[in-house]
């Protein structure tokens, strides 16, 4: 989640710098360092992957461009030498400032609330941050459940709706049996002081008649 916050142009490290002292207290510095190391390792890993793809593409599409130099008519592949020179210059520059450093040094976007399509932002800004774009595409596109977290711990709030539920019919049947057993146990206990009628059930949101058990 911390890496996801860093990849959000509205938050970046500022989000962690604000909340980590509250969460971790005096240990916030070491926790921040861990997040930075993870981000740097991800960038290095994706850079290796991207360079591998680029080398394969360039080897397939490379066509020699020869020019004559000098009176002896020696042919020199000047484009290949020029690209090698540019690559060396880029490597030297990369040692000074990495793509991650440039991204973090840029100011954060103002958080205006409402909807913000972060994947669309990375699609547009991928030209400037190609490696980070690949990380964001893989990390931020991971699907998550639409069920609220409290639904995993509560059976009385009618939190699960037919639209948000994805329970299999076999699971619904098992829950119905378990509900009956629990009610029988409560009715048979002389010390139970629970209001059975008031007990909610997560099954009340299901249209059980439409489920083929």
PyMOL commands that set and color helices and strands:
alter all, ss='L'
color gray80, all
select helices_A, chain A and resi 2-6+12-61+78-96+99-105+118-125+130-140+149-152+169-188+202-205+208-210
alter helices_A, ss='H'
color red, helices_A
select strands_A, chain A and resi 66-69+74-77
alter strands_A, ss='S'
color yellow, strands_A
deselect
rebuild
show_as cartoon
